Every structure is written in C-alpha cells, then in structure tokens.
Amino acid sequence: MEAEFWHQRWKENRIGFHQADFNRWLQDVWLARKGEEPVLVPLCGKSGDMLWLNRQGHPIDGFELSELAIGQFFSENDLTETVTEVGPYRCHRHGTLSLYQGDFFAAPALGRRYRLAYDRAALIALPTPMRRQYAELMSCLIEPNGQVLLVTLEYQPEQQKQPPFSVGEMEVRTLFERDFGVEVLGRSAELDHPRVQSGQLSYFDEVAYRLTRRA
C-alpha cells in the first residue's frame, strides 16, 4: 500500500485492525517469558501489546509510518516522549520503548538484528506483492535461531479487498520456510467478529505461528 493510504486511514480513524486488549496469543504463547532481549515490532501502530512486552522486561523497537499513530500511543498511555533523529527515522522514546517513525523497509540502515520479534498486524497489512519483500527483510533482521511470533488472519479472501488481508498457512510457509522453521501454535475462530455477525464474512480465524530463523 502507498504511504498515503495508511496516513489517511489513521487520519479518518479507520483502524479496525487495532486491538484495544492485549492479544490472546501474545499472553498465552509468548516466546520468552523472561525479558531483557529487545523485541522488534514491525508496523506497530499504537498497539498496547508493546506495553505488555515492555512490562515483561523487553526493550521495544517498534516501527510505524504514521506520526499520528505514534502520538496516540504515547498520549493514550500517559507516557512522555523524547524525539531524536536516528538514521532515516524520527525516534520517539520513553524509557526502553522506542518507536521509529518512517518506512519499516529502511530498517537495515540502523544496522541492528534481533532475537525476538512480534508481528500481529504487519504481514496482514501488506498486499500480496509486498509480502515477499517483507519476508526477505525479516530474514535479514532476525538472528540465527531467533524467533518471531506471527499472528495472521484467515477468511475467504474474495470477501474483503482491503487490509487486514487473509494470509493462509500455505502462503506463510511459501514466504518463510526458506529461512525459517514454521510451526503452527494454534487457531481461534472469531465468531463474534462484527463482520461475521453481520454476514459480510462467513468466517474469520486468527492463527498464531512460531517462526524460527535457520542457523
């Protein structure tokens, strides 16, 4: 998607992808119960999941295109922020929470690699042509034996033409199995999702994966 698409979504508050509560998979199957290891959170929006991870002791490196989303994250959580220029990004920081405003695909310019990453809304936000590019970028950013908790959505793709997109297990494996081991951790049917209730979608499943970077 073009940057303007996301800026407009945030400006119009059309952020149905945002979850007010901590994600269930994050709480149930997070990859490292002890903190200290930094966690990469691509396309983080204003997700409260970053607070949950930070409270476990993890420093957070979130990447987000929208300055509005970042501003809302800090204001809605009553956090003060300092802003500095770091490489191609404006870095908004509070303690060990760092949100980098700009294009996530420029992240290699920072020269960092991670042992842990959390993706609940990044892969499913990207149209098909960009998902391969995203998978290749994650391969570059994750250290050997590092792990990614990936949460995707599945529904009949023809029923929705805008993000969040349906990304099935076969596509996840096609995208990542060259460089990652792929393990399905679980699946939950969102029967109370408004679009299922209204009949717009016949089903709406959330699926969690553990991706382990091959050595």
C-alpha positions in Angstrom: 0.0 0.0 0.0 1.1 3.6 -0.6 2.1 5.6 2.4 -0.8 8.0 1.8 -3.2 5.1 2.2 -2.1 4.5 5.8 -1.8 8.2 6.7 -5.4 8.6 5.5 -6.6 5.5 7.5 -5.2 7.0 10.7 -6.5 10.5 9.9 -10.0 9.1 9.4 -9.7 6.8 12.4 -10.4 3.8 10.2 -8.3 1.4 12.3 -10.4 -1.7 12.7 -7.1 -3.6 12.8 -6.3 -2.0 16.2 -7.0 -4.2 19.2 -7.8 -2.5 22.5 -6.9 -5.5 24.6 -3.6 -7.5 24.7 -3.6 -10.2 22.1 -4.5 -13.6 23.4 -1.7 -15.4 21.6 0.8 -13.0 23.0 -0.2 -13.7 26.5 -0.5 -17.5 26.0 2.5 -18.4 23.9 5.0 -15.6 24.0 8.4 -16.9 23.0 10.4 -15.7 26.0 8.9 -15.4 29.4 11.9 -13.5 30.8 12.6 -10.1 29.4 15.9 -8.2 28.6 16.0 -9.3 25.0 14.9 -6.4 22.7 11.8 -7.1 20.6 11.2 -6.0 17.1 7.6 -4.9 16.4 7.1 -4.0 12.7 4.2 -1.8 11.6 3.3 -1.4 15.3 0.6 1.2 15.1 -0.4 2.2 18.6 -0.6 -1.4 19.8 -0.9 -1.9 23.5 0.9 -5.2 23.0 4.1 -3.2 23.2 3.3 -2.2 26.7 2.7 -5.9 27.7 6.1 -6.9 26.2 7.8 -4.0 27.9 6.3 -4.9 31.2 7.9 -8.3 30.9 11.2 -6.5 30.7 11.8 -6.3 27.0 13.1 -3.2 25.4 10.9 -2.4 22.4 11.8 -1.3 18.9 8.6 -0.5 17.1 8.4 0.8 13.5 5.4 2.8 12.3 4.8 5.1 9.3 2.2 7.3 10.9 3.2 10.0 13.3 -0.5 10.3 14.3 -0.4 6.6 15.5 2.7 7.1 17.5 1.4 10.3 19.1 -1.8 8.4 20.1 0.2 5.6 21.6 2.1 7.9 23.9 -0.9 10.2 24.8 -3.4 7.4 25.4 -1.0 5.6 27.7 0.1 8.8 29.5 3.7 8.4 28.5 6.1 11.3 27.9 8.4 11.0 24.9 11.6 12.4 23.7 12.2 12.7 19.9 15.5 12.4 18.2 16.7 11.7 14.6 18.1 8.2 14.2 19.3 7.3 10.7 16.3 7.7 8.4 13.8 7.8 11.3 12.4 10.1 13.9 12.7 8.0 17.1 10.0 8.6 19.8 11.3 7.2 23.1 10.1 6.6 26.6 12.4 4.6 28.8 13.1 1.3 26.9 10.2 1.9 24.5 11.4 3.2 21.1 9.1 3.8 18.2 10.7 4.6 14.9 8.6 6.8 12.6 9.2 6.0 9.0 9.3 3.3 6.4 10.0 -0.1 8.0 11.7 -1.3 4.8 14.5 1.2 5.6 15.3 -0.6 8.9 18.6 -2.2 7.7 20.1 1.3 7.8 20.1 1.0 11.6 22.4 -2.0 11.4 20.5 -4.0 14.1 19.4 -7.6 14.3 17.0 -9.2 16.8 16.5 -12.5 18.5 12.8 -11.8 19.1 10.0 -10.2 17.0 6.3 -9.9 17.3 4.0 -9.4 14.2 0.3 -9.2 14.8 -0.6 -6.6 12.2 2.3 -6.2 9.7 2.2 -9.2 7.3 -1.6 -9.0 7.1 -1.4 -5.3 6.3 0.6 -5.8 3.2 -0.7 -6.6 -0.3 0.5 -9.8 -1.9 3.4 -8.3 -3.9 4.9 -6.7 -0.8 4.8 -9.8 1.4 7.8 -11.5 -0.2 9.8 -8.3 0.3 8.7 -8.2 3.9 9.7 -11.9 4.5 13.1 -11.2 3.0 13.5 -8.2 5.2 12.6 -10.2 8.3 15.2 -12.8 7.3 17.8 -10.0 7.3 16.7 -8.6 10.7 16.3 -11.8 12.7 19.5 -13.5 14.1 20.1 -17.2 13.6 17.9 -19.2 16.0 15.9 -16.0 16.6 12.1 -16.3 16.8 9.1 -14.5 15.5 5.6 -14.7 17.0 3.4 -14.2 13.9 -0.3 -13.8 14.1 -2.3 -13.8 10.9 -6.0 -13.8 9.8 -7.8 -16.2 7.6 -11.1 -15.6 5.8 -12.4 -16.0 2.3 -10.1 -13.5 0.5 -12.6 -12.5 -2.1 -14.9 -11.2 0.6 -12.6 -8.3 1.6 -10.3 -6.3 -0.7 -8.6 -4.0 1.9 -6.3 -4.8 4.8 -6.2 -6.6 7.1 -5.8 -9.3 4.4 -6.3 -13.0 4.7 -2.9 -14.9 4.7 -3.3 -18.6 4.9 -0.8 -21.3 6.1 0.3 -22.3 2.7 1.3 -18.7 1.9 3.0 -18.3 5.3 5.1 -21.4 4.5 5.9 -20.3 1.0 7.1 -16.9 2.2 9.1 -18.0 5.2 10.2 -21.7 5.0 13.3 -21.0 3.0 14.9 -19.2 6.0 12.6 -20.1 9.0 11.2 -23.2 10.6 7.4 -22.6 10.6 5.3 -24.0 13.5 1.5 -23.5 13.9 0.8 -22.7 17.5 -3.0 -22.6 17.3 -6.1 -21.2 15.7 -9.1 -19.4 17.0 -12.4 -18.7 15.3 -13.6 -15.2 15.8 -17.3 -16.0 15.8 -18.3 -12.7 17.5 -16.4 -10.6 14.9 -18.7 -7.8 13.7 -18.3 -8.8 10.0 -19.1 -12.4 10.8 -22.1 -11.4 12.8 -23.4 -9.2 10.0 -22.8 -11.8 7.4 -20.1 -9.9 5.5 -17.6 -12.7 6.2 -18.5 -16.3 6.6 -15.6 -17.0 8.9 -12.7 -15.0 10.5 -9.9 -17.0 12.1 -6.8 -15.8 13.9 -3.8 -18.1 13.5 -0.5 -18.0 15.5 2.8 -19.2 14.3 6.3 -19.6 15.7 9.0 -18.7 13.1 12.5 -19.8 14.0 15.3 -18.4 11.9 17.5 -21.1 10.5 21.2 -21.0 11.5 
